[in-house]
Amino acid sequence: MKKLCLLGLFVSLASHQVLAATTPLPLENKDAFITHLMSQMTLDEKIGQLRLISIGPEMPRELIRKEIAAGNIGGTFNSITRPENRPMQDAAMRSRLKIPMFFAYDVIHGHRTIFPIPLALASSWDMDAIGQSGRVAAKEAAADSLDITFAPMVDISRDPRWGRSSEGFGEDTYLTSRIAGVMVRAYQGATPSAADSIMASVKHFALYGAVEGGRDYNTVDMSPVKMYQDYLPPYRAAIDAGAGGVMVALNSINGIPATANTWLMNDLLRKDWGFKGLAVSDHGAIFELIKHGVARDGREAAKLAIKAGIDMSMNDTLYGKELPGLLKAGEIEQKDIDNAVREVLAAKYDMGLFKDPYLRIGKAEDDPADTYAESRLHRAEAREVARRSLVLLKNQNETLPLKKDAKVMLVGPLAKAPIDMMGSWAAAGKPAQSVTLFDGMSSVIGDKANLIYARGANITSDKRSLDYLNFLNFDAPEVVDDPRPANVLIDEAVKAAKDADVIVAAVGESRGMSHESSSRTDLNIPETQRELIRALKATGKPLVLVLMNGRPLTILEENQSADAILETWFSGTEGGNAIADVLFGDYNPSGKLPVTFPRSVGQIPTYYNHLSIGRPFTPGKPGNYTSQYFDDTTGPLFPFGYGLSYTQFTLSDMALSSTTLNATGKLDASVMLKNTGKRDGETVVQLYIQDVTGSMIRPVKELKNFQKIMLKAGEQKVVHFTITEDDLKFYNAQLKYAAEPGKFNVQIGLDSQDVTQQSFELL
């Protein structure tokens, strides 16, 4: 088959008026190979390479194969098995030039084995664990014939009303940038041309997480300084790590949609950053330029996109239709098309598809007998990563860990929710293979008589929300209610709780509540569940809340009611086992929040690294004429970087190796970390820096480094951080990236608020 592929590239038909191949193709020389191939391509074949087609009712499989064989499609997405994709690659091998297809999918936090959602992965602050999740996902996806993923999603989000907060890594630029590089390297491995690697396509470029009001697809209006300082670095980090692709955002930026934004795609991405990879539109985004109001019709939309540098049109209806006429009319140039085609072919080259179009598809006789076989999952890895992502928010009177011989009441609509355990964008994961919390706790307790269960409440009683959540699931409703009245469910739970020593309530959101287009105006736990929590509190039994959610929730009342709170997010295929491991003390939690938890929705946006202001509120002093909300406590419920353990850690005062730093020097900041409790445990030591006086207002603090450290009970360790001038640089009003001499505060803590501080001068 490889031989046929190469031979086909020599074929030339005079009727197409293309150059005849007279010399062997220089396959080992990428640029020469692509130039040679493009010299043989007709205009229709070139445009065909720019079309990324969705598998679905609008394009049946037989028609897709026919179009592929005609050279009219460059890639597809949403076909995720070898038997699905092999016939399409066969069709490509029947095309005139035998240019291979690529197959794409949204592999966000696992493929068949579902790992915790990205927001949960970030809560681990563990780069090895995060990298392991990406490597396993890549191996599973590649084994199913996929070549490229639309991930990682590195949009900074500081407004948890935005449903896609669940897909990102939180509010902080530094932490997200670190994770962006880790995920790209995990997906692509040593090289994206390896059979067990897939190409990463970082998204959504750019600023998608800053949509106004937290409402999905909304506009973004942002100053250049904030853009460069806070929102752009994670995309850059992914590209610097070698990401082969970029998916372009659906939002507009300062009045120009990203899909038509020449400054964004050409000036910034390609010229300033030197990106030479594949730029793909989001689903239907080129057509949406009409609705944005910058294109009169499909013809103008296609023109704007190709001129801006959008290489591939996802779910294309316009490139194939409009580009030939635009070229003929002189409204676009041949180089506009050729530049895009070159990037598509280069991506296929980098994925190893020209050397072997069946690199990840393999031979039919080697296909798994059962695509969904249990043996294809990586449960041990998923369980370990999930355990590391859980965040203990409260543990009054050492309510946790639970005693294994205690009578435990498990209640709540998320206790037996396999589909919700997986979270949004669960790729090829199957709910039937998820371990629920009930499953996990049953496994630990063993004696079922000691685990009492009642549903207690439905997810929500709001019909509008239920209709929305069930609209897009074609197979079966995602949210299935118990038809009994709410008071009956609560009464049943309260009655059952009388026999329990402790109550564990699994509450929060269904996965569809934290998803694309699932923006919320209210961040409370739905009222039906809040009523259940109040009734459980009234029993007087110790109450543990297990939160399942894809965004920070406003849990002020629940925090006052509960004796312990464990934030589990949506923790994946092995979530139930991982949560049970922590609840019963078989694993000591070590997660830290990658986002701030507000006290109320009225505080949004709230994030730790806000700019300094002239009239800050000072706790303990009158609030009049200071920046505060007079009707509530100023500040978050739980700060960025916060998370408890079953043991206790203390930090000594900080020591600096010097009180001055020059441009080429280094400064050491150190603290003594001690485990003062009775259990072995891990914690995250966090380094923050504040630029005290600058040419423009600077944040009150910025995360600049962190270390996750394991200590045995009673053990202590000196933790060192090295600070250089690079850690002090920022984008000034002229967008110059530089450090300014002056005073800097160094803060080290176990979260962003409780810190020890010293100062130095940059000379």
N, C-alpha and C positions, 0 to 999 in steps of 0.2 A: 504493500500500500504506500510506503514511503517513496518507493521508486516511481509509482504512478503519479504521486504528488509532484515530484520534481520534474518528471517528463512533461507533465501538463503545463508547467510554467514556460516551456519552450514553444508551445503551440501558438500560432499566430495566423489569423485569417485576413486576407487582403481586403475583404469587404469592410472590415473594421478600421482599415487604414492605420494599423499599428506597426511598430517596428518588429521585424523578425528577430528571434533569438539566434545568435550565431555563436555564442560562447557559453560555456557552462555557467550556471548561476553561482555567484560568489557567496554561498550560504554562510561562510564563516565571517564575512565582512558585512555587518548589519546595514550600514548606509549604502554600500554598493549594491547589496542584495535588493533593498527596497527601491532604490533608484531604477535598477534594471527591471524589476517587476512592474513598477508604475509606468515605465516606457511602453509596456505591452497592453496596458489597461485602456479600455474604452471609457468614455465619459459615464455611461450607464453603470459600468462595473465600479468605477470610482465612487459614484454616488451610492451605489449599493452597499459599499463598505461603511458608509456613514449612518446606516439604518440599524438601530438596536430594537428588535421587535419583541413585544410581550407575548408569551404563550397564553392564549385565551380564546373566548368565543369569537372575538372580532377577527382572529387570524387562525383558522383551523389548521391542524397539523399537516394535512395533505397539501393545503395551499402554501404553507410555510416551506415545505420541502420543495415544492415546485419553484417558488421564488428564490430559494437558496441555490438551486441548480441553475437558475438563470443568472446568478451573480447579483441578485438584488437585495441581499441581506448580509450584514456584516457580523451580527451576533444576536443572541436571544437571551432572555432571562425568564425565570420562573419554571424552567424544566430542570428537574433535579435528580434524575437517575440515569444510569448508563443506557438502559433500553430506550429511554426517551430521546437522549441526545445522539446516540449512535446513528440512527437513520438520518438525522439532520447533517451530521458530519459526512455521512455517505453521500448525501445530496450535494454538499460542497465539493466533494471529490469528483462529482460528475459535471461540475461547472467547467467553463472553458479554461480558466486559469487555475482551477483547483486551489483557490485561496481558502484556507481553513476557517471555520467558524470558531468563535469563543462562546462560552456559556456562563452566564452570570446569575448571581442570586444575592439576597440580603442576608449574609451570614454575619450577624451582629454580635451575638454572645453564645456561640455554639452552633453546630449544624444539626446533628442527630442527638448528640448529648448536649443538653441545654445547660449552660453555665448561668450564674447569676446575671441579672441585667447590668449594663455598663455602670449605672450609678452605684450598684452594689459592688462591682469589681473595684471601683475607685475607693469604696469604703474600706477595702482591705489594706490600702496603702502598701501593697506588697507587689513589687514589679515582677518577681519570679512567678507568683501565682497568676497574675494577670497575663503574663507571657505564656504560661502553660495553657491557659484557657484558649488563647488565640492559636497556639500551635496545634492543639487537639482539634479545634474547629477547622483549621486548614487541612489537616490530614483527612478528617472525615469528609469534608466538602470535595477535596481532590479525588478521594476514593469513589465519590458519586459522580465524577466527570465534570465538576465545576472548575472554571478557570480563573474567575475573578469575583471578588465580593465588593459590594458597595458599603465599605466600612474601612477604618473606624469612623464613628460619628464623633467629632471633636468640638461641636458647637458649645461655647460657653453659655450657660444659662443661669441667670440670676432672678428669674421670675418663675416660681414653681407652678404658676397657673398653666404654663405651657406644658402640654401633654407629652411632648417629646423629651422633656427633662430626663425621662427614664432611659433614653438611648445614649445620653451623654455621660461625661465623667464629672459633672458638678460645676461649681461656680469659679474655681480658681484656675488662673492661667498657667501657673508653673506646674501644678499637679497634672492638669489635663495634657500639657505639652509633654511631660515625662511619659505619660501613659500612651499618648499618640505614637511616639517613637517605638515604644515596646510592642504595641499591637501591630504596627506595620512590619516590624522585623519578625514577629511571630507568624503572621500570615505568609509572608514571602520567604521565610527561611533564609538559607544561604543564597538562594537565587529563586526568582519567580518561575524559572524554567524547570525547576525540579518537579518530579511527578507528584510529590506530596506537599507541594506549596501552591498557593493561589496568589494572584495579584491583588494588592490592596488599592482601593479607590476611596480616598479620604473624602468625607462629606461633613456638612453641606457648605460649599464654598460660595459665599461667606456670610458670617454674622447671623445665621438663621436663628440662633438661640436668643437673639435680642429683639424679636418681633414685638411690636408695640402692644402693651396690655397683656402679654403672654398669650395672645390669640394667634393660633397657627396660620401661616401664610400671610400674616399682616406685614405692614411696612416696617422698615428699619431706618431710623434717622439718627446718625451718630457722628460725633466730631472725629476728624482724622486722628487726633492724639489718642482718644479712647480706643479707636479701632486698632491702631498699631500697637498700643501698649497692652490692651487686655484681650482683644478678641481674635486678632490675626495670628499670634504666635503658635497656637496649637496646630493650625493648618501647615504653617511653615515647618514645624517640628516633624510632622508626618512626611512632608516632602523631602526634608533633609535626611530622613531615615530611609528614603528610597521609594516612597509610594509611587507606583506606576500610573495611578489614575487619580482623577479628581471628579467628584460628582458636584454639579453646580446647584446652588440653592434656588429655592422657589421665590424667595422674597426679593423686594427691591432694596437698594441701598442708596439713601439720599436721593430718591426719586428715579433711579435707573434700575430696572430689574436685572438681577445678576446674569440672567440668560442673554441679555443684550448689552452687558456692561463691558465696553472695550477697555476701560481703565482697569477694571478688576481682572479680566481674563488675559489681556495682552500686556499692558504696562506693568502691572504688579506681579501677576503670576509668572508670566513667561520672561519678561525683560528683567525685572528687578530680582526675582527669585530664581530665575534660570530653569524653571520647570520645562521639561521636554516630554512629558507624558501625555496621557489620554484624558481629554476633558469631555465628560458626558453630561448631557442635560438631565434634569430630573424628569419624572414621568409626565409627559405631555406639556412640559414647561414652555416649549417653543410656541405652541399654539396659544398658550396662556398669555403671551405678549400682547395679543389682541385685547384680552380682558384687562390687562394692566393699563391699556390705553396708550401704548407706545407704537403699536403696529395697526395699520388700517385693516389688514386682511392677512391671510396665511402667507401670501407671497412676500409681503413686507416683513412678517415675522421670521420667515426662513432667511431672508436677507440679513436682518439684524443679527440673528444668531450666528450665522456662518462668518459674518464680518467680525463679530466680537470674539470668535475663536472657540465656538462650541463644536467639537469634532464629531460627536455622535449624537443623534437625536433619539432619545429614549421613547419607545412606543410611537415611532415615527409615522406621521401622516403628511408632513410638509417637505422634508428634504427631498424625498423621492419624487414628489409631485412638482415642486417649485424650482429646485436648483437648476434644472436644464434650461428653463425659460429665462431665469434671471441671468444666467451666463450668456445665453444667446442675445439678450437685450443689452448686454454690457453693464448691468447693474451690479454684478459681482465679477471678479476676475478669476481666471483659471487657477491662480496661485491660492485663492481662498479655499477652493476645493482641494487642491493638491496638498496644501499644508495639513488639512484635516485628515486626508487619506494617509499621509505619511505617518501621522501619529497613531492611527488605528493599526496600520500594518506593523509599526514598531512595537506596539503593545503585544500583538500576536507573536512577533518574533521573540520578544522578551519572555513571553509565557511558554516558549519552546514549541509552539504549534507548527511552525514551518518545518522544523526537524522531524516532528512526529505529530500529525493532526489528532492521533488517537492516544496521546501521551497519558491523559487522565481517564479516557473512556475505556481503554483496554480492549481485550478480546471478549466476545460474547460468551465463550466457554468459561471465562474467569469471573463472570458476573456473580454477585452473591445470590445464593439460592433464595434468600429472604432479605430483601432490602432493609426491612425494619427489624432484623434479628437482634435479640438481646446482646449477642456476642459482638455486635458492631459498636456498642456503647462504651464509654469510658467513665464508668460510675465512680471509681475510686478517686479519680482526678476531680470530678465534678463535686464530690462530697467535700474533699479537702479545700477546694477553692471557696465553696459556699460557706464553710465554717469560718474561714478567714474574713469573710465579708460582713458578718453579723456584728451589729453595734449595740452594746448594752447601754441604754440611756438612763436607766434608773434601777436601783437595787436596794430599796429601803429594808433595813433590818435583816439583810442577807436572805431575802426571800428566795433568791436563786443562789446556787443550783437546787433543784428539787430533789427530794429524797426518793429513791427508787422504790421504797416500800410504802410510800405515802399513797393515799387515795386521791387521785388527781381527776378533776373535772375538766374536760376539754369541751369548749363551746365556741360557737361563732360560725358565720357563713363561709369562712375561708379555711376551716379545719379539714374539710374533705373537698378540696378544690384543685384537682390535678391540672386543669388548663390554666388556672390563675397562677399556680406555682411557677409556671414557665415564664410568665411575663410576656410583654409585647415582642413582636418580631422574633418569634421562637423558631424560625427557619423550618427545618424538617422534623422538629421534635414532635413526639406523639404524647398526648396527655395520658394515655393508658400506661406509658412507661414512667410517668412522674411519681415520685414518692410524696404523698401528702403528709401534712403534719400528723394527722391521725395514724397513718401508717408508721411514721417514724417513732412516735411516742409508744405505740403498741409494741413495736419491736424492742424498745428499751425496757418497758415495764414487764413484758412477758405475760404475767398473770392478768388476763383481760378484766378480771373482776376489780382490779385497782384502777382501771381507766373508765371513767364515766363520761358518756358523750351525749350532748344535746345540741341541736342546731342553734337555737336561741334567737336567731334573726335571719332575715334575708339581707342581701347586699344593700338594697335600697327599696323603698316603697314608691319611689317616684317613677311613674309610668313613662314619662318622657325620656328619662335616663335609660330605662330598661329597653325601650324601643330603639334608642340610639345604639346601645351596646350590642344588641342582637341583630342589627341591620346587616352587617357585613359578613356574618358567619353563615355561609350557605348550607353547610352540612347539618348543623343543629344549633339551637340557641346557646350562646356562650354563658348566659346567666339564667339558671333555672331556679325558679322560686319554689319554696314550700308554700302550697296554697292556703295554709291555715292562717288565721288572723295573727297580727303581730303580738297581741297580748297573750294569745295561747302559746306561741313559741317561747315568749319570755317566761310565762308562768311555769312551763315545763322545765326550762333551764334552772329557774330558781328552786323549784322543788327538788330537782336532781342534785343541786349544789349542796343541799343539806347534809348529804352523806359524804361530802368531799372534805379533804384536809386543805386543799388549795385549788384555786380556779385558774385555768389558762384559757384566755379568750383570744382567738385568732380573728382579728378585725382589720379593716382598712378598705382598700379599693379592689375591685375586680381589675384584671389586667387591661381590659378595654378602656378603663378610666384614665390610664396613663399610656397613651398611644398617639399616633399621628392623628391630628385634628381633634383630639380629646382635650381641649382646653377647658378649664374650670374657673368659675367665678368664686367658688366656695371651696376652701381647702379643709373643711372639717370632715371627719369621718361621717358617712351618711347617717341621718338622724335615727333610722331604725336600729342601727348598731349602737349609737350613743345611748339610746333608751335601754338597750340590753346591758351596757356597761354600768349604767346607773343602778339598775336592778341588782346586778351582781355585787356591786359595791355595798349595797344595802344589806346583803347577807352577812357582812362582817367577816367573811372568809378572806384570807390573803388572795390578792388578785394580781395575776401576771398578764400583761397585754403583749401579745405577739403581733406586731404590726406587719402587714403586707401591703406594699404601696410602691408606686414608681416615682414619687416626688415627695418633698417635705410636706407634711400635713400640719395643720394647726391643732395641736392636742393639749392645749392649756388645761382644759377641764379633765381630760383623761389622765394627764400627768399628776394632777392633784388626787385623783381617785385611785390610781394603781399603786401597788406596792413595788412592782418591777415592770420595766418596759424593755422589750428586745425588738430592735428594728431589724427586720429580716429582708426588706424590700421584696423582690420576686426572685427566689434563690435557685430556681432551675430544677432539673431532673431529679437531683438528689437532695432537694431542699428540705423535705420532711425529715430525712435522717440527719442532715446537718444541724437543723434547728433543735432536734431532740438531743443531739450530742451536747449542745450548749446548755439547753434547759436542765439536763440532768448532770451536768458537770463533767462529762467525758471530754469536753474541750473547753478551754478557758477563752472567752471572747476577747478579741484584740482589735476589732474594727474601729475606725474613726470616721466621723461624718465628713464627706467631701462637699457638703452644702450646709447652709445655715437653716435652722428651723425657726421660723417666725412665731411670734406669740399669736398673731392674728393676720388675716389676709390684708388688713389695712396697713401693715408695715412694709409690704412688698413695694419695690425691691429692697431687700435687706441682705447685705453680704459683708463679710468681715473687713475687706480691704477697701473700704470707701475712702473718698478723699477727705482731707482735713477741712474743717470749716471754721469760720470766725467766731461762732457762738455755740460751741459744743455743749451738750448736756453733761453735767458732772454728777454721777450718782451720789446721793446723800445731801445734795445741795438743792435749793429751790430751783424749780424748772422755768420760772418766768423769764421770758426773753432769751431762752436757749432753744436749741433745735431738739424738740421732743414731741411726743404725743401726750398731751396732758391727761388723757383718759385711760392710759395704760402705762405699764412699766416700759421704759425705754430700753431697748436691747432685745436680743433674741431669747427664745426659750432654751435652745441648745445651740452653742456656737460652732462654727466651722472647726473641724479638727477634734471634736469632742467624742469621747467614748470611754466607758468604764471597763473594769476587769473584775474577776473574782478575787484578785489579789490587789495590793495597793503599791503604788510607786511614788517615790519622792525624788525631787531634783534639788541639788545643792545650788548655791549661788553660782553665777557664771564667772569664769575667769577668761580674760582676754590676754593673748600673748603680747599685745602692744596697744597703746591708746592712739596710735597713728598708723596710717596705711598710705603707701605711695602707689603710683600707677602701675608699677611692675611687681609690687610686693604681695605678700600673703599674710593673712592674720588668722590666728587660731582662736576659736571660741569653744570653750569646753565646760561641761557640767558633769557632776557625778549623779548617775541614775542608780537608784537602789530599789530593789523589791523588798518592801517592808512587811509584806503579808505572809501568809502561810502556804501559798500555792505558787508553783512555777507559772510564769506568764510572760506575755509579750506586750509591748506598748510601742507607740510611735513618738519619738522625740522630734519636735518640729522647730525649725529655725526661721525666724521672721526678722526683717530689717525695715527700719523706717528712715527715710531721708528727711531730716528734721527741717531743713531750710533749702529751698531750691528756686530756680528761676520761674517755676510754676507750681501750683498746688500738687502735692504728692500724697499718696495713700497713707493712712495711719499706720499701716504695716503691710508687708507683702511676704508671702511664703517664698523662701529661697532654697530650702533644702530640708530633708527629713531622713531619719533612719528608723527602721523597725527592728527592735532589739528584744531578744528572749533572755530572761534572767530566771534562775532558780530562786526559790524562796530564800530570802536573806542575802542573796548575791547582789553585788554592786559593780558598776562599770563606769569608767570615764568615757564620755561620749564627746568626740571631737568633730568640729565643723571648720572647714577652711573657707575663708572669705577673701575674694579678690575684687579688683575694680569691676570686673565683668558683672558681678552680682549687684552692683550699684548703678548700672547703666539704665537709662530710660529714654523714651522718645520725648524730646522737648517740643516747644511750640512750632519749631521749624522742621519737625520730624527728623531731627538729627539724633542718632542713638549714641549717647555718651553719658559719662558720669560727671558730676559737678563736685568740686571740692567743698568740704564743709563737714558738719556734724552728722553722724548716723547713730541711731539706736539699734542695738542688737537684742533680740528677744528670743529666749528658748523656753519652750513649754511643752506640756502634754496636750494642749489644745491652743486655740488662737487667743484665748482670753487670760488664762492663768499662766503667766510667764514670769521669768526672771530676766532682768535687763541690765545691760552695760552700754557704754558709749565709746566711740572712737572718732577720730578726724581723718577724712581723706585729704591728703595734702595736694 
